Amino acid sequence: MANNDLVGSLTKGMDILKLVGSAEHGLKAGEIAAALNLKTSTCYNLVRTLCAGDFLERRGGNFCIGSTIVQLAGNSHYNRFVAAAEHELLHLYQALPWGTAVYAKFENGQMLQTHRISFERPGVIQRLNDEPMHPYASASGLLGLAFTDDEATRLITASHWPFSEFGAHLWRDRQTLAKYLKLIRKEHLAESPFDKEDFIRISGAVTDAGGKLAGTIGVSVPAAKIKDGNTISKIKMLVVEASRKLTEKLD
């Protein structure tokens, strides 16, 4: 029957994807047919259909997993990571309900805010439209500068945020900034040294398996809520733990 034929074809297609996905360098059509006991014509039609949807692609004489499968897998991983980031933001907010918790991604030489939760809207995670963060003044921005390790990204940052215009009045000279960035790289943690009489801003680095910066998670807390050095130490511990958990999600 037509419906049975359709389901059977789908099952065979899934078998092909599993088989090809387990082969490091892909498989030839004949190898797929032999492994799954398919007629050559049936195998060819199934493989051609999967290629049409980019579920498979041909590389040389072999068929390999296509871009659609790779994209879907990436989206699934990204969505799980976003859920984890939102969970950590909520945890930070619950511990520091008088402050603001922010997650930012590092992209094209800039730190871009994607999620925020604050006392202004208690318990509500705001999904932001990639709002750029000041690279020389914000804790997240300083982490972005600290972990920029290639010349191309530095040039992109400089084009968006020239030091002479946005950084010189804060840091006096590049040497002072470079010294602070070296400390940030060592600790994977940044505290903005500016306006500390009003706010304490602390962010932690979220890095991928290769140690490259993927994003930051941090908090901004009114200075009036800071009782002593122990409170700041507690905030740093909370941020370090949140960034560690998100880093593990990227491993």
C-alpha positions in Angstrom: 0.0 0.0 0.0 1.1 3.6 -0.7 1.4 4.5 3.0 3.4 1.4 3.8 5.7 2.1 0.8 6.2 5.6 2.0 7.0 4.6 5.6 9.3 1.8 4.3 11.2 4.3 2.2 11.6 6.6 5.1 12.9 3.8 7.2 15.4 2.9 4.6 16.5 6.5 4.3 17.1 6.7 8.0 19.1 3.5 7.8 21.3 5.1 5.1 21.9 8.2 7.2 22.9 6.1 10.2 25.2 4.0 8.2 26.9 6.9 6.3 27.1 8.9 9.6 29.1 6.1 11.2 31.6 6.0 8.3 34.5 8.5 8.8 35.1 9.1 5.1 31.6 8.3 3.8 30.6 5.3 1.6 30.1 4.6 -2.1 26.6 3.8 -3.3 27.5 0.2 -3.9 28.8 -0.2 -0.3 25.6 1.3 1.1 23.4 -1.1 -1.0 25.5 -4.1 0.0 25.5 -3.2 3.7 21.7 -2.6 3.9 20.8 -5.4 1.4 19.2 -2.9 -1.0 18.7 -3.1 -4.7 21.1 -0.9 -6.5 18.3 1.1 -8.2 16.5 1.5 -4.8 19.6 2.7 -3.1 20.4 5.1 -5.9 17.0 6.7 -5.7 17.1 7.0 -1.9 20.6 8.5 -1.9 19.7 10.9 -4.7 16.6 12.1 -2.7 18.7 12.6 0.4 21.2 14.5 -1.6 18.5 16.8 -2.9 17.6 17.8 0.6 21.3 18.2 1.6 21.0 15.4 4.1 23.8 13.7 2.1 26.4 15.1 -0.1 28.9 13.6 -2.6 32.6 14.1 -2.0 34.6 12.5 -4.7 33.1 9.1 -5.1 31.7 8.8 -1.6 28.5 9.9 0.0 28.9 11.8 3.3 26.6 13.5 5.8 25.3 16.7 4.3 25.0 20.3 5.5 21.3 20.0 6.6 22.2 17.3 9.2 25.2 19.4 10.4 23.0 22.5 10.7 20.3 20.7 12.6 22.8 19.1 15.0 24.3 22.6 15.6 21.0 24.2 16.2 20.1 21.5 18.7 23.4 22.0 20.6 22.9 25.8 20.5 19.4 25.6 21.8 20.6 23.4 24.7 23.3 25.9 25.5 20.9 28.9 25.4 18.7 27.0 27.9 21.7 26.4 30.1 22.7 30.1 29.9 19.2 31.2 30.9 19.3 28.8 33.8 22.5 30.3 35.1 21.2 33.8 34.7 18.2 32.9 36.8 20.5 31.4 39.4 22.6 34.6 39.6 19.5 36.7 39.8 18.0 34.6 42.6 21.3 35.0 44.6 21.5 38.8 43.8 17.9 40.0 43.2 18.9 43.6 43.6 21.3 43.4 40.6 21.3 42.6 36.9 22.6 39.4 35.3 23.7 39.4 31.6 24.8 36.9 29.1 26.7 38.1 26.0 28.2 36.3 23.0 31.5 37.1 21.4 31.1 37.7 17.7 32.9 39.6 15.0 35.2 41.3 17.5 32.4 42.5 19.8 30.6 41.4 22.9 26.9 41.4 22.1 24.2 41.1 24.9 21.7 38.4 24.1 20.0 37.8 27.5 19.4 39.8 30.6 17.4 39.6 33.9 17.2 42.5 36.3 15.3 43.9 39.3 13.4 46.2 36.9 11.5 43.1 35.6 11.8 40.5 38.4 12.1 36.9 37.2 11.8 37.8 33.5 14.6 36.9 31.1 14.8 39.5 28.4 16.0 38.3 25.0 18.0 41.1 23.5 18.8 42.0 20.0 22.6 41.6 20.2 23.2 44.9 22.0 26.9 45.8 21.8 28.8 46.3 25.0 31.6 48.9 25.5 34.9 47.0 25.1 37.0 49.3 27.3 34.5 50.0 30.1 32.3 47.0 30.7 33.5 43.8 32.3 32.3 41.7 29.4 33.9 44.0 26.9 37.3 43.8 28.7 37.0 40.0 28.5 36.5 40.3 24.8 39.6 42.4 24.5 41.6 40.0 26.7 40.8 36.9 24.7 41.2 38.4 21.3 44.2 36.5 20.0 44.2 37.2 16.2 45.0 40.3 14.3 41.9 40.1 12.1 39.6 40.3 15.1 41.7 43.1 16.7 41.2 45.1 13.5 37.5 44.5 13.5 37.3 45.7 17.2 39.4 48.8 16.4 37.2 49.7 13.5 34.0 49.6 15.7 35.6 51.0 18.8 38.8 53.1 18.1 40.9 53.3 21.3 41.5 57.0 20.7 37.8 57.7 20.8 36.4 55.2 23.3 39.3 54.0 25.4 42.0 56.6 25.8 40.0 58.8 28.3 39.5 55.7 30.5 42.9 54.1 30.4 45.3 56.9 29.6 47.5 54.7 27.4 47.5 51.2 25.8 50.1 49.9 28.2 47.9 50.4 31.2 45.1 48.6 29.5 47.4 45.8 28.3 48.5 45.1 31.9 44.9 44.8 33.1 44.0 42.5 30.2 46.9 40.2 31.1 45.4 39.8 34.6 42.0 39.1 33.1 43.3 36.4 30.8 45.0 34.7 33.7 41.9 34.7 35.9 39.2 34.3 33.2 37.4 37.0 35.2 36.9 40.7 34.8 35.8 43.5 37.0 35.2 46.9 35.5 37.4 49.4 37.4 35.1 52.3 36.4 32.2 53.9 38.3 32.7 51.5 41.2 31.1 54.0 43.6 27.8 53.3 41.8 28.0 49.8 40.4 30.2 46.7 40.8 30.4 44.9 37.4 31.9 41.4 37.2 31.9 38.9 34.3 33.4 35.5 33.7 34.7 34.0 30.5 32.8 31.2 28.7 35.2 29.4 26.5 35.0 26.5 24.0 36.9 23.3 23.9 39.8 25.1 22.2 40.0 27.8 24.9 38.6 30.5 22.7 36.1 33.0 24.1 32.5 32.1 23.2 30.7 34.5 25.5 30.5 36.0 29.0 28.1 35.8 31.9 28.1 38.4 34.7 26.4 40.7 37.0 26.0 44.4 37.7 25.2 45.2 41.4 24.5 48.6 43.0 27.5 49.6 45.1 25.1 50.5 47.9 24.3 46.8 48.3 27.9 45.8 48.8 28.5 45.5 52.5 32.2 44.6 52.5 34.9 42.7 50.6 33.3 39.4 51.5 30.3 40.4 49.5 32.4 41.1 46.4 34.2 37.7 46.9 30.8 36.0 47.0 29.7 37.7 43.8 33.0 36.6 42.1 32.5 33.0 43.2 28.9 33.0 41.8 30.1 34.4 38.5 33.0 31.9 38.3 30.7 29.0 39.0 28.2 30.1 36.3 30.9 30.6 33.7 32.5 27.2 34.5 29.2 25.4 34.1 28.6 27.1 30.7 32.1 26.4 29.6 31.5 22.7 30.4 28.4 22.8 28.1 30.7 23.8 25.2 33.2 21.1 25.7 
